[in-house]
């Protein structure tokens, strides 16, 4: 499979992983629908794409926290090019706070954006995929969808929820069509501004970059690896450094050892 000429709807496209994905997808000849809350930033990202590809890039602002608007957004997205081949659920927010210091409102906000917003777009697009008997859901989860560490309780919960939903959906869709795919992408530490915007216990932004994120994989390298996984129709893939991949393996095969390690780790 190749993304060339495919219609790809990408959320969270205005910065970070989404921005890097936009540039690489455009370079590979995909037709793109870019979504996020910030229209001006989407325009900037589009303007940075190759000039000969910009006619194949459209902008559709949306807010994943506003679930009541997402059905109309999905209908609008389908109308832009007449169909959608791939939905990349990339939009979301992160967290840096202890569970005991985090208000329930913050937990709800994280779940609303990272889980329910993604869930809504996925379900609203499902009849379109089923009618065409083809489609590909690609959801950017996190290594935190596989493991849990201090300071990320709400974030890890939302990402774990995505894994439960999409693993179930994948099993259901197999009976409907062998050509509707579900891929979960689990980034490790990627060098983006996600930490700057991460929510603290009272809902305010963290506003500083942590060392592990600052030293993480460059988003351009991540985007190339992720698109390769999409083309290969991977079920689930961890993309990051050796520590993140090791953590995922330990959680799966030696959870007791991992539990002893993670409670002592400096992960903030």
Buried (B, 14 or more C-beta within 10 A) or exposed (E): EEBEEBBBBBBBBBBBBBBBBBBBBBBBBBBBBBBBBBBEBBEEBBEEBEEEBBEBBBBBBBBBBBBEEBEEBBEBBBEBBEBBBBBBBBBBBBBBBEBEEBBEEBBEBBBBBBBBBBBBBBBBBBEBBBEBEBBBBBBBBBBBBBBBBBBBBBBBBBBBBBBEBBEEBBEEBEEEBEEBBBBBBBBBBBBBEBBBBBBBBEEEEBEEBBEBBEEBBEBEBBBBBBBEBBBEEBEBBBBBBEEBBEBBEBBEEEEEEBEEBBEEEEEB
